[in-house]
Amino acid sequence: MAWFLYVLIGLASGVISGMGIGGGAILIPALSIFCGMEQQAAQNTNLMYFIPTAAVALISHVKQGNIEKRSLPPVIILGLAGAAAGAFAAVRMDGSLLKKCFGYFLLAMSAYEIFRREKKGGTQNRKNEGMRNA
Amino acid sequence: MGKKFISSIVGLVAGAANGLFGSGGGTILVPALEKCLGVETHKAHATALAVVLPLTLVSVFFYLGKGQTPWGTILWVSSGGVLGGFIGSRLLNKITAPWLHKIFGIFMAAAAIKMIF
C-alpha cells in the first residue's frame, strides 16, 4: 500500500503548487516524515517530478506570452552555476545534516507564507498570478 | 547597482537553494523578480518557471550521478502530482485566500521544526 501513500502525497503537493506555494514544501517533508525516506532521495524525487510538470506548464506560458524574456539571461547563467554547486554539495552531505538544514530553510519559507501581505488594488493583475504553475 | 548584477545575484541564490534543497528556487525567484527586477506580478510566476526548469535539469544530473533515485516512488508521486496540479488549478482559482497561505505556512513550520529536532 506504500504506492497509495505516494500518490496521495503527490496529489496534495500538486494542489498546493496551484496556490503558488512550491510543491516541494509539502512533498519533501511528507516523504521524509511519513515515509522515512532519506533526505537526498526525497529532494531528488521533487526535482524529477518538477521537470515534466514544469515543462507542460511552461509550454502554455510561452504561448500566452507570459515570460519576461529580457530578465532571463543573467538570472539563468549564474543560476546554472548555483544549481550545480548546490546539488554538488547536497549529494556529498550527511543525510541527517542536510535534513536539518532543509528544516531551517523550510522554516524561513513558512514565515514568508504566514507573514506576507497581500497587495491590494494597483494595476497588477492578481487573479492571473500563480494559478497555472506546477 | 546595475540590473544585470542584481539579476545575477538573484539567479545564483535561487540556483544554489534549488540545488541544495531540491526545491525553493521558485519561492525565492517570484518575489525577487517582482521586487528587484520589476517584473509584473502575473509574469513573475511564468518567468520563474522558465528559470527553474533549466536549473533543475542541471541539479538532477548530480543527484542521478549519486545513484539515489527511487524510480518507483517518483512515478507514483508524479502521477498524483499531475492530477493534483490539475485539480488545484481549477479549484484554487476560486478559493485562494490569504488565510489559506497562513494555514499552509503553519503546516510548513510544524514540519520544519520536526525535521530540525
gemmi code that builds the backbone of each chain (N, CA, C; Angstrom):
import gemmi

chains = {
    "A": [
        ("MET", (0.820, -1.218, 0.000), (0.000, 0.000, 0.000), (0.847, 1.258, 0.000)),
        ("ALA", (2.161, 1.076, -0.034), (3.029, 2.261, 0.004), (2.746, 3.169, -1.191)),
        ("TRP", (2.428, 2.566, -2.345), (2.192, 3.371, -3.551), (1.022, 4.319, -3.346)),
        ("PHE", (0.024, 3.878, -2.582), (-1.154, 4.705, -2.345), (-0.770, 5.981, -1.583)),
        ("LEU", (0.098, 5.804, -0.592), (0.586, 6.939, 0.182), (1.368, 7.902, -0.713)),
        ("TYR", (2.169, 7.334, -1.612), (2.952, 8.181, -2.525), (2.042, 9.002, -3.448)),
        ("VAL", (0.997, 8.339, -3.985), (0.073, 9.048, -4.870), (-0.625, 10.170, -4.099)),
        ("LEU", (-1.019, 9.855, -2.849), (-1.714, 10.827, -2.007), (-0.830, 12.049, -1.729)),
        ("ILE", (0.438, 11.781, -1.420), (1.387, 12.872, -1.147), (1.597, 13.715, -2.406)),
        ("GLY", (1.708, 13.034, -3.558), (1.849, 13.743, -4.831), (0.638, 14.615, -5.111)),
        ("LEU", (-0.539, 14.053, -4.836), (-1.801, 14.761, -5.048), (-1.843, 16.052, -4.218)),
        ("ALA", (-1.505, 15.914, -2.943), (-1.540, 17.067, -2.043), (-0.561, 18.152, -2.494)),
        ("SER", (0.655, 17.746, -2.848), (1.631, 18.761, -3.230), (1.282, 19.376, -4.585)),
        ("GLY", (0.624, 18.593, -5.456), (0.159, 19.132, -6.734), (-0.869, 20.232, -6.535)),
        ("VAL", (-1.804, 20.003, -5.615), (-2.835, 21.005, -5.328), (-2.186, 22.270, -4.750)),
        ("ILE", (-1.249, 22.081, -3.836), (-0.562, 23.211, -3.208), (0.208, 24.037, -4.236)),
        ("SER", (0.808, 23.339, -5.217), (1.542, 24.049, -6.269), (0.646, 25.047, -6.980)),
        ("GLY", (-0.619, 24.691, -7.115), (-1.576, 25.580, -7.760), (-1.781, 26.883, -7.012)),
        ("MET", (-1.409, 26.896, -5.739), (-1.522, 28.119, -4.928), (-0.314, 29.025, -5.108)),
        ("GLY", (0.703, 28.543, -5.802), (1.913, 29.337, -5.935), (2.887, 29.095, -4.801)),
        ("ILE", (2.522, 28.167, -3.885), (3.491, 27.712, -2.887), (4.217, 26.543, -3.543)),
        ("GLY", (5.521, 26.496, -3.437), (6.243, 25.399, -4.081), (5.757, 24.060, -3.567)),
        ("GLY", (5.480, 23.125, -4.472), (5.016, 21.808, -4.064), (6.033, 21.073, -3.204)),
        ("GLY", (7.302, 21.407, -3.391), (8.371, 20.771, -2.626), (8.268, 21.022, -1.141)),
        ("ALA", (7.641, 22.136, -0.764), (7.465, 22.474, 0.648), (6.562, 21.477, 1.352)),
        ("ILE", (5.743, 20.756, 0.578), (4.882, 19.713, 1.140), (5.491, 18.335, 0.846)),
        ("LEU", (5.906, 18.158, -0.407), (6.373, 16.848, -0.871), (7.595, 16.333, -0.100)),
        ("ILE", (8.603, 17.162, 0.025), (9.847, 16.699, 0.665), (9.650, 16.371, 2.148)),
        ("PRO", (9.030, 17.262, 2.944), (8.802, 16.878, 4.353), (7.915, 15.651, 4.493)),
        ("ALA", (6.896, 15.511, 3.624), (5.998, 14.355, 3.722), (6.758, 13.056, 3.456)),
        ("LEU", (7.579, 13.038, 2.419), (8.353, 11.826, 2.104), (9.333, 11.505, 3.227)),
        ("SER", (9.881, 12.552, 3.828), (10.851, 12.353, 4.903), (10.177, 11.907, 6.196)),
        ("ILE", (9.082, 12.594, 6.579), (8.447, 12.328, 7.879), (7.577, 11.070, 7.827)),
        ("PHE", (6.710, 10.952, 6.788), (5.768, 9.834, 6.755), (6.342, 8.558, 6.119)),
        ("CYS", (7.298, 8.714, 5.214), (7.824, 7.534, 4.519), (9.244, 7.180, 4.952)),
        ("GLY", (9.823, 8.011, 5.813), (11.164, 7.730, 6.285), (12.222, 7.726, 5.184)),
        ("MET", (11.934, 8.466, 4.118), (12.879, 8.485, 3.001), (14.092, 9.337, 3.345)),
        ("GLU", (15.239, 8.941, 2.817), (16.439, 9.743, 3.077), (16.314, 11.103, 2.384)),
        ("GLN", (16.919, 12.122, 2.994), (16.735, 13.487, 2.532), (17.097, 13.676, 1.048)),
        ("GLN", (18.253, 13.165, 0.655), (18.674, 13.340, -0.744), (17.699, 12.690, -1.714)),
        ("ALA", (17.188, 11.507, -1.346), (16.248, 10.803, -2.217), (14.935, 11.581, -2.322)),
        ("ALA", (14.485, 12.170, -1.193), (13.251, 12.965, -1.200), (13.425, 14.202, -2.085)),
        ("GLN", (14.570, 14.850, -1.970), (14.841, 16.041, -2.786), (14.941, 15.675, -4.266)),
        ("ASN", (15.571, 14.548, -4.538), (15.684, 14.073, -5.916), (14.295, 13.807, -6.505)),
        ("THR", (13.418, 13.195, -5.690), (12.057, 12.912, -6.148), (11.346, 14.203, -6.535)),
        ("ASN", (11.511, 15.247, -5.707), (10.865, 16.525, -6.008), (11.397, 17.138, -7.302)),
        ("LEU", (12.696, 17.074, -7.494), (13.306, 17.631, -8.706), (12.820, 16.889, -9.953)),
        ("MET", (12.797, 15.543, -9.859), (12.382, 14.729, -11.007), (10.914, 14.984, -11.359)),
        ("TYR", (10.105, 15.108, -10.321), (8.675, 15.317, -10.519), (8.410, 16.694, -11.121)),
        ("PHE", (9.269, 17.641, -10.767), (9.098, 19.009, -11.242), (9.309, 19.126, -12.754)),
        ("ILE", (10.233, 18.325, -13.310), (10.628, 18.507, -14.717), (9.453, 18.363, -15.695)),
        ("PRO", (8.728, 17.216, -15.691), (7.628, 17.123, -16.665), (6.493, 18.107, -16.385)),
        ("THR", (6.152, 18.312, -15.095), (5.039, 19.219, -14.785), (5.376, 20.655, -15.201)),
        ("ALA", (6.615, 21.074, -14.921), (7.023, 22.437, -15.277), (7.083, 22.599, -16.796)),
        ("ALA", (7.557, 21.548, -17.478), (7.668, 21.628, -18.936), (6.296, 21.842, -19.574)),
        ("VAL", (5.294, 21.106, -19.083), (3.933, 21.236, -19.623), (3.384, 22.644, -19.353)),
        ("ALA", (3.565, 23.119, -18.111), (3.067, 24.451, -17.757), (3.780, 25.534, -18.570)),
        ("LEU", (5.064, 25.327, -18.787), (5.877, 26.325, -19.485), (5.429, 26.504, -20.940)),
        ("ILE", (5.046, 25.404, -21.575), (4.603, 25.483, -22.976), (3.416, 26.441, -23.094)),
        ("SER", (2.447, 26.302, -22.169), (1.268, 27.171, -22.260), (1.632, 28.621, -21.915)),
        ("HIS", (2.584, 28.806, -20.995), (3.020, 30.168, -20.665), (3.709, 30.841, -21.850)),
        ("VAL", (4.534, 30.073, -22.558), (5.237, 30.632, -23.723), (4.220, 31.056, -24.773)),
        ("LYS", (3.220, 30.201, -24.999), (2.180, 30.501, -25.989), (1.412, 31.769, -25.622)),
        ("GLN", (1.200, 31.953, -24.307), (0.439, 33.127, -23.862), (1.317, 34.358, -23.664)),
        ("GLY", (2.598, 34.218, -23.923), (3.499, 35.366, -23.802), (3.692, 35.849, -22.376)),
        ("ASN", (3.658, 34.931, -21.407), (3.804, 35.326, -20.001), (5.254, 35.393, -19.522)),
        ("ILE", (6.197, 35.060, -20.383), (7.600, 35.019, -19.953), (8.255, 36.375, -20.221)),
        ("GLU", (8.875, 36.929, -19.192), (9.595, 38.202, -19.327), (11.019, 37.880, -19.788)),
        ("LYS", (11.223, 37.836, -21.113), (12.484, 37.303, -21.648), (13.691, 38.181, -21.371)),
        ("ARG", (13.477, 39.494, -21.286), (14.605, 40.413, -21.079), (15.364, 40.102, -19.790)),
        ("SER", (14.637, 39.651, -18.761), (15.280, 39.419, -17.459), (16.040, 38.100, -17.411)),
        ("LEU", (15.808, 37.233, -18.390), (16.262, 35.855, -18.242), (17.776, 35.599, -18.278)),
        ("PRO", (18.509, 36.098, -19.294), (19.898, 35.616, -19.448), (20.784, 35.692, -18.195)),
        ("PRO", (20.943, 36.860, -17.529), (21.845, 36.855, -16.361), (21.335, 35.971, -15.223)),
        ("VAL", (20.015, 35.910, -15.033), (19.455, 35.070, -13.960), (19.801, 33.606, -14.226)),
        ("ILE", (19.629, 33.175, -15.461), (19.858, 31.764, -15.788), (21.346, 31.404, -15.752)),
        ("ILE", (22.205, 32.299, -16.269), (23.638, 31.955, -16.349), (24.221, 31.704, -14.958)),
        ("LEU", (24.048, 32.669, -14.052), (24.558, 32.464, -12.682), (23.720, 31.418, -11.948)),
        ("GLY", (22.442, 31.329, -12.309), (21.567, 30.322, -11.709), (22.076, 28.916, -11.964)),
        ("LEU", (22.543, 28.665, -13.172), (23.072, 27.336, -13.525), (24.293, 27.002, -12.674)),
        ("ALA", (25.143, 28.000, -12.462), (26.327, 27.787, -11.619), (25.901, 27.454, -10.197)),
        ("GLY", (24.935, 28.210, -9.677), (24.431, 27.960, -8.328), (23.788, 26.591, -8.217)),
        ("ALA", (23.024, 26.215, -9.236), (22.319, 24.926, -9.229), (23.308, 23.765, -9.200)),
        ("ALA", (24.405, 23.913, -9.945), (25.431, 22.872, -9.956), (26.134, 22.798, -8.603)),
        ("ALA", (26.516, 23.960, -8.054), (27.225, 23.993, -6.772), (26.349, 23.452, -5.641)),
        ("GLY", (25.076, 23.876, -5.617), (24.150, 23.439, -4.574), (23.950, 21.927, -4.602)),
        ("ALA", (23.725, 21.389, -5.802), (23.495, 19.950, -5.933), (24.768, 19.151, -5.627)),
        ("PHE", (25.905, 19.681, -6.054), (27.196, 19.047, -5.779), (27.386, 18.882, -4.272)),
        ("ALA", (27.057, 19.948, -3.529), (27.180, 19.910, -2.066), (26.155, 18.963, -1.456)),
        ("ALA", (24.915, 19.006, -1.966), (23.830, 18.220, -1.373), (24.117, 16.722, -1.404)),
        ("VAL", (24.603, 16.229, -2.548), (24.805, 14.779, -2.652), (26.016, 14.297, -1.844)),
        ("ARG", (26.855, 15.239, -1.421), (28.022, 14.854, -0.615), (27.812, 15.047, 0.882)),
        ("MET", (26.701, 15.696, 1.239), (26.454, 15.973, 2.650), (25.874, 14.759, 3.362)),
        ("ASP", (26.066, 14.738, 4.665), (25.422, 13.731, 5.502), (23.909, 13.957, 5.455)),
        ("GLY", (23.140, 12.871, 5.247), (21.699, 12.988, 5.086), (20.994, 13.675, 6.234)),
        ("SER", (21.403, 13.371, 7.468), (20.700, 13.957, 8.612), (21.059, 15.432, 8.791)),
        ("LEU", (22.264, 15.811, 8.387), (22.646, 17.235, 8.433), (21.861, 18.016, 7.380)),
        ("LEU", (21.758, 17.430, 6.178), (21.013, 18.085, 5.102), (19.556, 18.257, 5.498)),
        ("LYS", (19.009, 17.237, 6.169), (17.620, 17.290, 6.634), (17.410, 18.468, 7.589)),
        ("LYS", (18.364, 18.647, 8.474), (18.310, 19.739, 9.446), (18.371, 21.097, 8.723)),
        ("CYS", (19.319, 21.222, 7.791), (19.457, 22.466, 7.019), (18.176, 22.759, 6.246)),
        ("PHE", (17.610, 21.699, 5.637), (16.353, 21.856, 4.915), (15.261, 22.365, 5.854)),
        ("GLY", (15.259, 21.844, 7.090), (14.283, 22.274, 8.089), (14.340, 23.778, 8.343)),
        ("TYR", (15.550, 24.317, 8.453), (15.694, 25.768, 8.663), (15.215, 26.555, 7.446)),
        ("PHE", (15.534, 26.023, 6.265), (15.098, 26.674, 5.017), (13.568, 26.674, 4.943)),
        ("LEU", (12.958, 25.536, 5.307), (11.502, 25.409, 5.291), (10.870, 26.361, 6.312)),
        ("LEU", (11.529, 26.505, 7.447), (11.033, 27.414, 8.488), (10.995, 28.852, 7.959)),
        ("ALA", (12.045, 29.243, 7.242), (12.091, 30.586, 6.655), (10.975, 30.767, 5.625)),
        ("MET", (10.764, 29.732, 4.798), (9.699, 29.819, 3.791), (8.323, 29.885, 4.447)),
        ("SER", (8.166, 29.145, 5.556), (6.868, 29.168, 6.235), (6.595, 30.553, 6.822)),
        ("ALA", (7.640, 31.200, 7.346), (7.478, 32.554, 7.896), (7.031, 33.508, 6.785)),
        ("TYR", (7.611, 33.318, 5.601), (7.217, 34.164, 4.469), (5.737, 33.968, 4.132)),
        ("GLU", (5.286, 32.713, 4.139), (3.875, 32.441, 3.823), (2.935, 32.993, 4.893)),
        ("ILE", (3.371, 32.888, 6.158), (2.495, 33.311, 7.248), (2.400, 34.842, 7.324)),
        ("PHE", (3.540, 35.523, 7.134), (3.560, 36.967, 7.401), (3.452, 37.846, 6.165)),
        ("ARG", (3.449, 37.237, 4.980), (3.419, 38.095, 3.794), (2.086, 38.842, 3.706)),
        ("ARG", (2.187, 40.015, 3.109), (0.977, 40.807, 2.967), (0.474, 40.744, 1.548)),
        ("GLU", (-0.823, 40.628, 1.426), (-1.432, 40.643, 0.100), (-1.481, 42.077, -0.383)),
        ("LYS", (-1.032, 42.269, -1.629), (-1.144, 43.604, -2.216), (-2.590, 43.860, -2.576)),
        ("LYS", (-3.024, 45.056, -2.296), (-4.410, 45.372, -2.643), (-4.440, 46.387, -3.777)),
        ("GLY", (-5.368, 46.197, -4.693), (-5.562, 47.144, -5.789), (-4.355, 47.229, -6.691)),
        ("GLY", (-4.052, 48.451, -7.161), (-2.916, 48.632, -8.059), (-3.249, 48.177, -9.462)),
        ("THR", (-2.255, 48.252, -10.316), (-2.504, 47.910, -11.710), (-2.211, 46.449, -11.971)),
        ("GLN", (-1.652, 45.774, -10.964), (-1.246, 44.407, -11.214), (-2.431, 43.465, -11.222)),
        ("ASN", (-2.330, 42.503, -12.071), (-3.438, 41.599, -12.311), (-3.312, 40.367, -11.412)),
        ("ARG", (-3.891, 40.456, -10.223), (-3.655, 39.401, -9.241), (-4.313, 38.084, -9.609)),
        ("LYS", (-5.439, 38.160, -10.281), (-6.151, 36.898, -10.492), (-5.409, 35.968, -11.433)),
        ("ASN", (-4.436, 36.524, -12.178), (-3.667, 35.673, -13.079), (-2.469, 35.059, -12.391)),
        ("GLU", (-2.243, 35.487, -11.156), (-0.988, 35.091, -10.511), (-1.025, 33.658, -10.006)),
        ("GLY", (-0.032, 32.915, -10.386), (0.216, 31.660, -9.681), (-0.713, 30.501, -9.939)),
        ("MET", (-1.722, 30.711, -10.715), (-2.719, 29.653, -10.808), (-2.341, 28.581, -11.839)),
        ("ARG", (-1.475, 28.948, -12.747), (-1.195, 27.983, -13.798), (0.150, 27.327, -13.609)),
        ("ASN", (0.704, 27.493, -12.435), (2.048, 26.950, -12.222), (2.029, 25.562, -11.627)),
        ("ALA", (3.006, 24.794, -12.018), (3.142, 23.478, -11.402), (3.840, 23.627, -10.079)),
    ],
    "B": [
        ("MET", (23.439, 50.061, -8.412), (23.866, 48.768, -8.946), (23.126, 48.445, -10.235)),
        ("GLY", (23.861, 47.846, -11.141), (23.247, 47.510, -12.415), (22.228, 46.397, -12.292)),
        ("LYS", (21.287, 46.425, -13.195), (20.238, 45.413, -13.172), (20.810, 44.014, -13.440)),
        ("LYS", (21.836, 43.999, -14.306), (22.454, 42.709, -14.646), (23.110, 42.074, -13.428)),
        ("PHE", (23.742, 42.926, -12.604), (24.406, 42.438, -11.401), (23.372, 41.857, -10.437)),
        ("ILE", (22.295, 42.606, -10.225), (21.239, 42.132, -9.318), (20.640, 40.826, -9.848)),
        ("SER", (20.381, 40.777, -11.158), (19.829, 39.548, -11.761), (20.735, 38.359, -11.514)),
        ("SER", (22.041, 38.590, -11.645), (22.995, 37.504, -11.460), (22.975, 36.981, -10.037)),
        ("ILE", (22.913, 37.914, -9.068), (22.873, 37.513, -7.652), (21.592, 36.730, -7.366)),
        ("VAL", (20.475, 37.244, -7.867), (19.188, 36.561, -7.674), (19.260, 35.140, -8.237)),
        ("GLY", (19.820, 35.006, -9.443), (19.945, 33.691, -10.075), (20.828, 32.756, -9.275)),
        ("LEU", (21.939, 33.289, -8.806), (22.905, 32.482, -8.048), (22.280, 31.935, -6.760)),
        ("VAL", (21.595, 32.818, -6.014), (20.979, 32.409, -4.742), (19.867, 31.392, -4.990)),
        ("ALA", (19.005, 31.677, -5.963), (17.890, 30.762, -6.253), (18.423, 29.413, -6.740)),
        ("GLY", (19.440, 29.432, -7.583), (20.017, 28.197, -8.108), (20.654, 27.367, -7.011)),
        ("ALA", (21.408, 28.021, -6.132), (22.089, 27.309, -5.048), (21.075, 26.675, -4.100)),
        ("ALA", (20.017, 27.426, -3.749), (18.986, 26.890, -2.855), (18.278, 25.719, -3.517)),
        ("ASN", (17.940, 25.875, -4.794), (17.216, 24.828, -5.509), (18.049, 23.552, -5.644)),
        ("GLY", (19.357, 23.725, -5.824), (20.232, 22.562, -5.923), (20.459, 21.900, -4.578)),
        ("LEU", (20.669, 22.723, -3.558), (20.992, 22.202, -2.226), (19.789, 21.556, -1.554)),
        ("PHE", (18.609, 22.159, -1.722), (17.412, 21.679, -1.028), (16.410, 20.979, -1.951)),
        ("GLY", (16.729, 20.896, -3.232), (15.838, 20.211, -4.166), (14.499, 20.886, -4.336)),
        ("SER", (14.414, 22.135, -3.922), (13.158, 22.899, -4.001), (13.440, 24.344, -3.615)),
        ("GLY", (12.428, 25.182, -3.765), (12.532, 26.548, -3.234), (13.059, 27.589, -4.204)),
        ("GLY", (13.556, 27.150, -5.371), (14.041, 28.124, -6.338), (12.954, 29.099, -6.770)),
        ("GLY", (11.779, 28.556, -7.044), (10.649, 29.384, -7.467), (10.176, 30.312, -6.364)),
        ("THR", (10.192, 29.791, -5.127), (9.737, 30.584, -3.978), (10.622, 31.811, -3.788)),
        ("ILE", (11.908, 31.678, -4.086), (12.820, 32.813, -3.984), (12.674, 33.724, -5.204)),
        ("LEU", (12.552, 33.106, -6.377), (12.566, 33.881, -7.623), (11.354, 34.783, -7.806)),
        ("VAL", (10.158, 34.285, -7.453), (8.952, 35.070, -7.744), (8.988, 36.452, -7.078)),
        ("PRO", (9.177, 36.529, -5.745), (9.254, 37.873, -5.147), (10.478, 38.666, -5.604)),
        ("ALA", (11.603, 37.960, -5.860), (12.818, 38.666, -6.291), (12.628, 39.288, -7.670)),
        ("LEU", (11.992, 38.555, -8.576), (11.733, 39.094, -9.919), (10.819, 40.310, -9.834)),
        ("GLU", (9.816, 40.227, -8.950), (8.875, 41.334, -8.800), (9.540, 42.559, -8.189)),
        ("LYS", (10.208, 42.343, -7.057), (10.685, 43.478, -6.266), (12.029, 44.017, -6.744)),
        ("CYS", (12.945, 43.128, -7.135), (14.280, 43.605, -7.531), (14.348, 43.945, -9.006)),
        ("LEU", (13.575, 43.234, -9.828), (13.732, 43.423, -11.269), (12.492, 44.002, -11.939)),
        ("GLY", (11.471, 44.286, -11.145), (10.292, 44.967, -11.683), (9.483, 44.175, -12.694)),
        ("VAL", (9.544, 42.846, -12.609), (8.712, 42.019, -13.491), (7.270, 42.070, -12.973)),
        ("GLU", (6.325, 42.217, -13.889), (4.918, 42.279, -13.476), (4.524, 40.994, -12.742)),
        ("THR", (3.605, 41.150, -11.782), (3.217, 40.022, -10.937), (2.754, 38.814, -11.753)),
        ("HIS", (1.899, 39.058, -12.732), (1.341, 37.896, -13.450), (2.370, 37.247, -14.373)),
        ("LYS", (3.467, 37.953, -14.642), (4.527, 37.347, -15.448), (5.616, 36.705, -14.583)),
        ("ALA", (5.651, 37.067, -13.312), (6.742, 36.607, -12.447), (6.734, 35.085, -12.269)),
        ("HIS", (5.548, 34.494, -12.103), (5.462, 33.048, -11.898), (5.929, 32.290, -13.139)),
        ("ALA", (5.444, 32.734, -14.299), (5.823, 32.063, -15.545), (7.316, 32.218, -15.803)),
        ("THR", (7.840, 33.408, -15.536), (9.265, 33.669, -15.765), (10.114, 32.835, -14.805)),
        ("ALA", (9.677, 32.736, -13.548), (10.393, 31.915, -12.568), (10.458, 30.462, -13.037)),
        ("LEU", (9.346, 29.993, -13.594), (9.281, 28.621, -14.102), (10.303, 28.412, -15.222)),
        ("ALA", (10.424, 29.407, -16.101), (11.366, 29.321, -17.225), (12.811, 29.313, -16.733)),
        ("VAL", (13.045, 29.881, -15.538), (14.391, 29.868, -14.957), (14.638, 28.545, -14.231)),
        ("VAL", (13.682, 28.120, -13.410), (13.899, 26.964, -12.539), (14.006, 25.655, -13.332)),
        ("LEU", (13.317, 25.556, -14.456), (13.377, 24.311, -15.232), (14.805, 23.965, -15.688)),
        ("PRO", (15.526, 24.871, -16.359), (16.922, 24.517, -16.713), (17.815, 24.294, -15.492)),
        ("LEU", (17.586, 25.050, -14.406), (18.393, 24.855, -13.191), (18.170, 23.449, -12.634)),
        ("THR", (16.905, 23.011, -12.654), (16.574, 21.690, -12.128), (17.247, 20.592, -12.952)),
        ("LEU", (17.272, 20.778, -14.272), (17.913, 19.777, -15.136), (19.384, 19.607, -14.764)),
        ("VAL", (20.052, 20.730, -14.473), (21.461, 20.666, -14.079), (21.616, 19.971, -12.720)),
        ("SER", (20.768, 20.341, -11.749), (20.865, 19.764, -10.405), (20.606, 18.261, -10.419)),
        ("VAL", (19.598, 17.848, -11.190), (19.211, 16.439, -11.255), (20.386, 15.569, -11.721)),
        ("PHE", (21.165, 16.121, -12.629), (22.339, 15.428, -13.148), (23.251, 14.958, -12.007)),
        ("PHE", (23.440, 15.830, -10.993), (24.290, 15.484, -9.844), (23.615, 14.433, -8.964)),
        ("TYR", (22.299, 14.587, -8.735), (21.569, 13.635, -7.899), (21.560, 12.246, -8.543)),
        ("LEU", (21.369, 12.202, -9.873), (21.357, 10.915, -10.578), (22.722, 10.251, -10.506)),
        ("GLY", (23.765, 11.066, -10.591), (25.122, 10.546, -10.541), (25.417, 9.827, -9.239)),
        ("LYS", (24.741, 10.275, -8.168), (24.983, 9.675, -6.865), (24.222, 8.355, -6.699)),
        ("GLY", (23.294, 8.102, -7.614), (22.606, 6.823, -7.611), (21.475, 6.686, -6.608)),
        ("GLN", (21.028, 7.802, -6.052), (19.900, 7.735, -5.116), (18.626, 8.151, -5.812)),
        ("THR", (18.149, 7.309, -6.716), (16.966, 7.690, -7.471), (15.893, 6.635, -7.293)),
        ("PRO", (14.905, 6.904, -6.424), (13.828, 5.944, -6.193), (12.782, 6.035, -7.305)),
        ("TRP", (13.056, 5.339, -8.424), (12.222, 5.484, -9.624), (10.753, 5.173, -9.368)),
        ("GLY", (10.481, 4.096, -8.609), (9.095, 3.719, -8.348), (8.336, 4.828, -7.638)),
        ("THR", (8.965, 5.375, -6.596), (8.345, 6.454, -5.838), (8.099, 7.666, -6.725)),
        ("ILE", (9.098, 7.992, -7.555), (8.976, 9.156, -8.434), (7.759, 9.003, -9.346)),
        ("LEU", (7.561, 7.790, -9.852), (6.441, 7.524, -10.748), (5.094, 7.726, -10.046)),
        ("TRP", (4.951, 7.144, -8.836), (3.683, 7.275, -8.103), (3.423, 8.704, -7.684)),
        ("VAL", (4.455, 9.353, -7.155), (4.297, 10.734, -6.696), (3.927, 11.651, -7.870)),
        ("SER", (4.575, 11.418, -9.012), (4.319, 12.268, -10.173), (2.903, 12.104, -10.703)),
        ("SER", (2.411, 10.845, -10.705), (1.052, 10.653, -11.215), (0.045, 11.348, -10.308)),
        ("GLY", (0.264, 11.280, -8.984), (-0.587, 12.030, -8.062), (-0.424, 13.527, -8.257)),
        ("GLY", (0.806, 13.950, -8.499), (1.106, 15.376, -8.636), (0.452, 16.007, -9.849)),
        ("VAL", (0.455, 15.287, -10.966), (-0.160, 15.815, -12.190), (-1.662, 16.001, -11.979)),
        ("LEU", (-2.279, 14.993, -11.366), (-3.718, 15.065, -11.076), (-4.001, 16.208, -10.092)),
        ("GLY", (-3.178, 16.305, -9.046), (-3.352, 17.360, -8.048), (-3.177, 18.746, -8.646)),
        ("GLY", (-2.221, 18.878, -9.543), (-1.987, 20.166, -10.193), (-3.186, 20.596, -11.014)),
        ("PHE", (-3.793, 19.599, -11.678), (-4.981, 19.867, -12.497), (-6.138, 20.323, -11.604)),
        ("ILE", (-6.364, 19.567, -10.520), (-7.435, 19.918, -9.576), (-7.171, 21.294, -8.969)),
        ("GLY", (-5.917, 21.486, -8.530), (-5.554, 22.752, -7.875), (-5.781, 23.955, -8.759)),
        ("SER", (-5.431, 23.827, -10.045), (-5.556, 24.981, -10.926), (-7.016, 25.352, -11.158)),
        ("ARG", (-7.918, 24.373, -11.115), (-9.358, 24.664, -11.265), (-9.930, 25.234, -9.970)),
        ("LEU", (-9.594, 24.530, -8.878), (-10.194, 24.802, -7.573), (-9.738, 26.137, -7.009)),
        ("LEU", (-8.417, 26.363, -7.045), (-7.856, 27.484, -6.307), (-8.071, 28.813, -7.008)),
        ("ASN", (-8.458, 28.769, -8.286), (-8.867, 29.997, -8.946), (-10.006, 30.653, -8.189)),
        ("LYS", (-10.804, 29.813, -7.555), (-11.988, 30.339, -6.871), (-11.719, 30.593, -5.401)),
        ("ILE", (-10.933, 29.725, -4.773), (-10.878, 29.824, -3.307), (-9.558, 30.305, -2.724)),
        ("THR", (-8.552, 30.626, -3.558), (-7.296, 31.062, -2.957), (-7.525, 32.320, -2.134)),
        ("ALA", (-7.103, 32.280, -0.899), (-7.298, 33.399, 0.003), (-6.076, 33.515, 0.893)),
        ("PRO", (-5.819, 34.717, 1.430), (-4.642, 34.890, 2.284), (-4.600, 33.904, 3.450)),
        ("TRP", (-5.758, 33.610, 4.031), (-5.747, 32.712, 5.201), (-5.310, 31.306, 4.835)),
        ("LEU", (-5.523, 30.921, 3.560), (-5.094, 29.599, 3.106), (-3.560, 29.505, 3.128)),
        ("HIS", (-2.919, 30.608, 2.709), (-1.458, 30.662, 2.758), (-0.960, 30.571, 4.196)),
        ("LYS", (-1.671, 31.238, 5.113), (-1.253, 31.217, 6.517), (-1.388, 29.814, 7.116)),
        ("ILE", (-2.493, 29.138, 6.781), (-2.691, 27.782, 7.296), (-1.567, 26.851, 6.809)),
        ("PHE", (-1.262, 26.929, 5.497), (-0.191, 26.081, 4.983), (1.160, 26.487, 5.525)),
        ("GLY", (1.309, 27.797, 5.785), (2.538, 28.265, 6.411), (2.740, 27.615, 7.776)),
        ("ILE", (1.659, 27.468, 8.529), (1.741, 26.843, 9.855), (2.096, 25.355, 9.737)),
        ("PHE", (1.481, 24.667, 8.750), (1.843, 23.263, 8.480), (3.335, 23.137, 8.154)),
        ("MET", (3.805, 24.052, 7.298), (5.212, 24.022, 6.894), (6.121, 24.241, 8.097)),
        ("ALA", (5.743, 25.177, 8.966), (6.556, 25.467, 10.157), (6.623, 24.244, 11.067)),
        ("ALA", (5.473, 23.553, 11.232), (5.441, 22.353, 12.077), (6.363, 21.274, 11.502)),
        ("ALA", (6.284, 21.075, 10.174), (7.146, 20.083, 9.522), (8.610, 20.468, 9.671)),
        ("ALA", (8.874, 21.770, 9.532), (10.261, 22.256, 9.631), (10.828, 21.953, 11.012)),
        ("ILE", (10.040, 22.229, 12.049), (10.508, 22.013, 13.427), (10.750, 20.526, 13.673)),
        ("LYS", (9.848, 19.682, 13.123), (10.023, 18.235, 13.260), (11.321, 17.770, 12.590)),
        ("MET", (11.660, 18.404, 11.465), (12.864, 17.976, 10.742), (14.144, 18.495, 11.392)),
        ("ILE", (14.033, 19.626, 12.077), (15.220, 20.195, 12.720), (15.584, 19.392, 13.973)),
        ("PHE", (14.547, 19.015, 14.751), (14.839, 18.334, 16.023), (14.652, 16.808, 15.956)),
    ],
}
model = gemmi.Model(1)
for chain_id, residues in chains.items():
    chain = gemmi.Chain(chain_id)
    for i, (resn, *xyz) in enumerate(residues, 1):
        res = gemmi.Residue()
        res.name, res.seqid = resn, gemmi.SeqId(i, " ")
        for name, pos in zip(("N", "CA", "C"), xyz):
            atom = gemmi.Atom()
            atom.name, atom.element = name, gemmi.Element(name[0])
            atom.pos, atom.b_iso = gemmi.Position(*pos), 0.0
            res.add_atom(atom)
        chain.add_residue(res)
    model.add_chain(chain)
structure = gemmi.Structure()
structure.add_model(model)
structure.setup_entities()
